[in-house]
Amino acid sequence: MLKNLLAKMTKSPAETQRQTVERALAEINAVMGDMDVKPKLSFVPDTGEISLELPEQMPDEALALPAPGLEAEPEKKAA
């Protein structure tokens, strides 16, 4: 029990740059693997920048929007 308490109190070693890149890449690949429409991937060798060109509207965003023409009308208060 004391061993568990001491383990919680000690700081875990910082993540290395390699671990950070591997973790981030795994997360991106997991998200992109679930997408129906794959984004366009660009890489700029001079800066090392990676960018994704996403569709104008993502499928989950379309589900969150109200249907066109069905805007909520404000409720009228009884006089």
C-alpha positions in Angstrom: 0.0 0.0 0.0 2.8 2.4 0.8 4.4 1.6 -2.5 1.2 2.7 -4.3 1.1 6.0 -2.4 4.7 6.7 -3.1 4.2 5.9 -6.8 1.4 8.5 -7.0 3.5 11.1 -5.3 6.5 10.8 -7.6 6.5 12.5 -10.9 6.5 10.3 -14.0 9.3 11.0 -16.4 8.6 13.5 -19.2 7.5 12.1 -22.5 10.3 12.1 -25.0 10.0 13.9 -28.4 9.8 10.5 -30.1 7.0 9.3 -27.8 5.1 12.6 -28.4 5.3 12.3 -32.2 4.4 8.6 -32.1 1.4 9.3 -29.8 0.2 12.2 -31.9 0.5 10.3 -35.1 -1.4 7.3 -33.7 -4.2 9.7 -32.6 -4.4 11.4 -36.0 -4.4 8.0 -37.8 -7.2 6.7 -35.6 -9.3 9.7 -36.3 -8.6 9.7 -40.0 -9.3 6.0 -40.2 -12.8 6.5 -39.1 -13.6 9.3 -41.6 -15.6 8.5 -44.7 -14.0 11.3 -46.7 -10.3 11.4 -46.2 -8.6 14.9 -46.0 -5.9 16.0 -48.3 -2.5 15.8 -46.6 0.2 18.4 -47.3 3.8 18.4 -46.1 6.2 21.4 -46.3 9.8 20.0 -46.1 11.4 23.4 -45.4 9.4 23.9 -42.2 8.4 20.3 -41.4 4.8 21.5 -41.2 2.0 19.0 -41.9 -1.5 20.2 -42.7 -4.8 18.6 -43.5 -7.3 20.1 -46.0 -10.6 19.1 -44.4 -14.0 19.2 -46.2 -16.0 22.4 -45.7 -18.4 20.5 -43.5 -17.7 17.4 -41.5 -20.4 14.7 -41.1 -20.7 15.2 -37.3 -21.1 19.0 -37.8 -24.0 18.4 -40.3 -25.8 16.3 -37.6 -25.5 19.2 -35.1 -27.0 21.8 -37.3 -30.8 22.5 -37.6 -32.4 21.4 -40.8 -32.6 24.2 -43.4 -35.7 26.3 -43.2 -36.7 25.0 -39.8 -35.4 27.8 -37.7 -36.9 27.8 -34.2 -39.5 30.5 -33.8 -39.5 32.4 -30.5 -42.4 31.5 -28.2 -45.0 34.2 -27.9 -46.0 35.2 -24.4 -49.7 35.4 -23.5 -50.8 39.0 -23.0 
